[in-house]
Amino acid sequence: MIFQKRDLHLLTAACALAFAPHMLHLPSWMTGCAGLLLLWRTWLTATSAKPPSRTVMVLLLVGIIAGVVFSYGTVTGKDANIAVVSMLLGLKLLEVRQPRDFYSSVFLAFFLLLTNFLYLQDLMITFAMAGVLVMLMASHISLNDAVPGPGLKERFYVSAKTLVLGLPIAAVLFLVFPRIDGPLWGKKEAEGRVSTGMTSTMSPGDMATLVKSTETAFVSKFSGITPEVGSLYWRGLTLSVYDGKTWRESAPNHEQQNKRPDLQHTGEPLKYQVIIDSNDGKWLYSLDAAQDVETDIPEYQTNIRHDLTLKTKSSITTTVAYTVTSFPAYSLDKNMSAADLAPYLQLPSGFNPRTAEFAKQMRAAHPKDEDLIHAFLEHINKNNFFYTTDVPAMGADVVDDFLFEKRVGFCEHYSNAFVVFMRNAGVPARVVVGYLGGKYNQYNDYVTVRQADAHAWAEVWIAGKGWKRFDPTSAINPSRVINDPGSANHFGMNNRETGIMAGLEGLGLYLKTNWHSANVEWNRVFLTYASNQQDKLLKSVLPSHMSWHWAAAPTLLVALALAWKFLPKWRAHRAGDAFEREYLKVCAKLARMDLVRAQHEGPTEYANRVSQRLQPAKQRSFSAFIEVYVKARYGRQSTKKELALLRELRRKI
Amino acid sequence: MLGQRRLYILPLWPGVGLFFGVLLMLFASINYGMNTGFMFSFMIVGYGIVAILMTNLNLYGLRLKAQLRQPAVFCGDTAWVAVSLSNARRSRRYAIAIGRSQRLQMVGATFLNVAGGTSISTGIPVPTRERGWLTCPLIQVETAYPFGLFRVWGFWNPAVQILVYPKPEVGAPPIFSSQGAGSDGRAIERSEGHDLAGIRAYRPGDSQKHLAWRQIARTDGFSTGQLYTKDHEGESSLQLRFVYDDLPAAMGAEQRLSRLTAWTLAAHAAGASYCVDIPGATSAMGSGEGHLAHCLNILALYEKNEGA
């Protein structure tokens, strides 16, 4: 009934694994501290030494709390709480003496496991933590076995079996447990991870870190055939206000802001679902031209603005899935007055004089807008323009410096220069930021868009045609693209994965992509499950015209049916009890006459032994009583008549 | 057999602890809107519920059988009831505690593992305090395996009765005393058994002391295998009669029975022929194991009306 060394070692190892993911965010002194505590425990176990005394424990606790206050400035709040919990586990583990302490450590470790999900929620960590859970379960089986208990292998087997058998229960609870929106205490804290998403403004050079990140921005799945990924321009924001350095959206109080887009479309629509992780932005991504957006979460109700951006009511702080219908063949804002177009010609005065001069010259040579655009793109292509994400610092006149001096840059520099050039030439233009392309996974039909696919391009308003997309970055001669893995899409390179390649490389890729698909499904199905989906699910299994509260009705019916089935049995049981009660009353009566029934005696035996000692009249009643009782109790005649007869006979004894 | 209706279950304190732990985990999950946290908490709920089932299954269907190790014991000695636990299942049942039940608590628990398809036997000590038939006390079987979150137990009343003889008096007067017989319950009758009645052929079981050596030598019995025994009148040399009513009036019933038991045992040890004479039951004169058991039986059940 007491744990052995190996059980303590197992517990210590499981606690170490439960703690491990926290190393990513806890201060390093705390990781060291936890490591020391775990080593100390291992040493104590190995040498069968006594745990440290109360005084030492209290000193350690005070020291650790002081350390937490020093590091976090407080002991409240999520991060500080987790630091305290993990240190408490280390201390509790140190003083394990009895099974009680062992259990306390196991439950604390359960909690520490759970807190890992505050930081990471992907499939990998979930599997890993389930594994640690099995370890923790296996470690305390030994507290309950007789010597010799089951071997380690069997303990793991029993634990895993228990967990797997409990999964259906867990799944049902997960689906029906009422979801409460919002925190119970404290204010909603920002998600633990650093958001690496796109910002709401653009100034050349901003995206440099973003385009080097391999993190997933979002994934999408098309219903029907997935288009060529190289053609997927995911619009995020349309930026039209320029201050010489930074591009911004037009002011929110602008009257045009909430106007529906003036859109005409032809051809077939594209329908696709997008799952995006929290990014603290207030917009979603879509392909041009979005006609319709749906999400399940009311906070993320989305409006399509006049400039085809998708704006949400509140910032995206959880994983969201939304469905968009877009028409790739469209024309936008065909009819614009000069006043409507004025904001797209605005330029700060005093910036980029060389570009202005250059624009004037070009305009003179190419009176038609389309010709002018192509002339500029050709200029980029023919001259010595390079694409690289390692960009030297630019001067105050960013566009001049870029176009005439440095001639190196990436999408932001090219789109910035293009729009400034166009506005100088008197053509309405604006910047669009978003993502380009993605990686198509043919196994699950998903397109994964990474942060590295972040892109900026331009739109130009052409009379009679409306806003048209131009991507000046794609005009660069591919031979002048420098070491940039993330830019493959921008130059029309093949980004479609082709089947399972031969050899290990192919297998690795296969596993990687499948793992990725699994993670995507996990995100889509699991992490986005919220109160709305729950309502939807419960509604979907119930007839549409009734609220899900009506589920109580069938439940009640089932309960009634069960009662109907089991009540007669129960009543029969009660009836049997009535006979029994009569018998016991008789026994008690006889016991008062000093004729005690032995515990092992059946009624007949008892009657045989006892009846001679009774008066003849009573003797007859008693014999009759026993006869009726035995028949009623052990035979099939247990009716009310018999019971009445028994009562009568009993009174006569 | 331990069936579902006879098994009881209650959480042990780790089970209660787990319950509150899960509540805490759910609060944290709600607060931070962690779906993984919800799932994880519910997995632990599932673990708790399945643990009930697993603990229950560890006892469910276990077959119990009891038998006495020895037919009877003397009062004050411990009677051992041998209980065999048989496991018809293929898997092993671990950590089953079995013992006497005393106010729902187990006394003298033994922990056993019962391998699949086997049975294992263990002795349960039952203290004896009174002569007569002793009904085997209620037996309790329980387990907390595998996780110790819950305790499952069941009761079992084995249909076994133990005959308890009176406690033999320590320091009882010797059966052969110099004082005259009759005043204190011993009636010693000198038997005529020492007189030689003749010589007969040896029968298996005859004492070596009674072999007729001279006769055997004369007929060369050792080479022919024909042995002779001296035939005595009666088997023993003494006939003892122990009379309950003749014991001193100051002695109580139990004291008298205790002394009679001591004498009976002494007489048996001495190989004497004896009988007990108590009101309502008197044994015939005799000797041997069977006779001893009979006499002790009479003493044990004096004025005990119940009997099997």
Contacts between the chains, C-beta under 8 A, distances in Angstrom:
chain1	res1	chain2	res2	distance
A	1	B	111	7.6
A	78	B	32	7.4
A	99	B	148	7.3
A	100	B	13	7.8
A	103	B	14	4.3
A	103	B	17	6.3
A	103	B	148	7.5
A	104	B	17	7.4
A	107	B	14	8.0
A	107	B	17	5.8
A	107	B	18	6.4
A	107	B	21	4.5
A	110	B	21	6.1
A	110	B	25	7.1
A	110	B	44	6.3
A	111	B	21	6.6
A	111	B	24	6.7
A	111	B	25	6.2
A	111	B	28	7.8
A	113	B	40	6.9
A	114	B	25	5.1
A	114	B	28	6.4
A	114	B	29	7.3
A	114	B	34	7.9
A	114	B	37	5.5
A	114	B	40	5.4
A	114	B	41	6.9
A	115	B	28	7.3
A	117	B	34	4.9
A	117	B	36	4.1
A	117	B	37	4.8
A	117	B	40	6.6
A	118	B	32	5.8
A	118	B	34	6.5
A	118	B	37	7.8
A	121	B	34	6.9
A	121	B	35	7.2
A	121	B	36	4.6
A	125	B	36	7.9
A	126	B	36	5.7
A	126	B	39	7.6
A	126	B	40	7.8
A	129	B	40	6.8
A	130	B	43	7.2
A	133	B	40	7.8
A	133	B	43	7.0
A	133	B	44	7.6
A	133	B	47	8.0
A	137	B	47	6.8
A	137	B	147	6.9
A	140	B	14	7.9
A	140	B	147	6.5
A	140	B	148	6.5
A	141	B	145	7.6
A	141	B	146	4.7
A	141	B	147	6.5
A	143	B	148	5.2
A	144	B	94	7.9
A	144	B	95	5.6
A	144	B	143	7.9
A	144	B	144	4.8
A	144	B	145	4.7
A	144	B	146	6.2
A	144	B	147	6.8
A	144	B	148	4.1
A	145	B	94	5.0
A	145	B	95	4.6
A	145	B	113	7.6
A	145	B	145	6.0
A	145	B	146	7.7
A	146	B	94	6.5
A	146	B	95	4.3
A	146	B	96	7.6
A	146	B	97	8.0
A	146	B	111	3.6
A	146	B	112	6.3
A	146	B	113	5.4
A	147	B	111	7.7
A	148	B	113	7.4
A	149	B	94	6.5
A	149	B	95	7.2
A	149	B	113	7.9
A	150	B	92	7.5
A	150	B	94	6.1
A	155	B	146	7.9
A	158	B	54	7.4
A	158	B	146	5.3
A	162	B	47	5.7
A	162	B	50	4.7
A	162	B	51	6.4
A	162	B	54	6.1
A	162	B	146	7.6
A	162	B	147	7.6
A	163	B	43	6.5
A	163	B	46	7.3
A	163	B	47	6.0
A	163	B	50	7.9
A	165	B	46	7.4
A	165	B	50	4.6
A	165	B	53	7.6
A	166	B	43	6.2
A	166	B	45	7.4
A	166	B	46	2.3
A	166	B	47	5.0
A	166	B	48	7.9
A	166	B	49	6.3
A	166	B	50	4.5
A	167	B	43	7.0
A	167	B	46	6.2
A	168	B	46	7.6
A	169	B	42	7.2
A	169	B	45	6.6
A	169	B	46	4.0
A	169	B	49	5.6
A	169	B	50	7.5
A	170	B	39	6.4
A	170	B	42	3.8
A	170	B	43	4.5
A	170	B	45	6.6
A	170	B	46	4.3
A	171	B	42	7.8
A	173	B	42	4.2
A	173	B	45	6.2
A	173	B	46	7.8
A	174	B	35	8.0
A	174	B	38	5.8
A	174	B	39	5.4
A	174	B	42	5.3
A	177	B	38	6.7
A	177	B	42	7.1
A	179	B	30	7.9
A	180	B	30	5.3
A	181	B	33	7.8
A	182	B	33	7.9
A	183	B	30	7.8
A	183	B	31	4.7
A	183	B	32	7.1
A	183	B	33	7.7
A	184	B	27	6.2
A	184	B	30	5.7
A	184	B	31	4.8
A	185	B	31	6.3
A	186	B	31	7.2
A	189	B	32	7.9
A	318	B	33	6.6
A	526	B	35	6.0
A	526	B	36	7.6
A	526	B	39	7.4
A	527	B	35	5.2
A	527	B	36	7.2
A	528	B	35	7.9
A	529	B	35	5.6
A	530	B	33	7.8
A	530	B	35	8.0
A	598	B	133	7.6
A	598	B	135	7.4
A	598	B	306	3.9
A	599	B	135	5.1
A	600	B	135	5.6
A	600	B	159	6.8
A	600	B	161	6.3
A	600	B	308	7.4
A	601	B	306	7.1
A	609	B	305	7.3
A	609	B	306	7.6
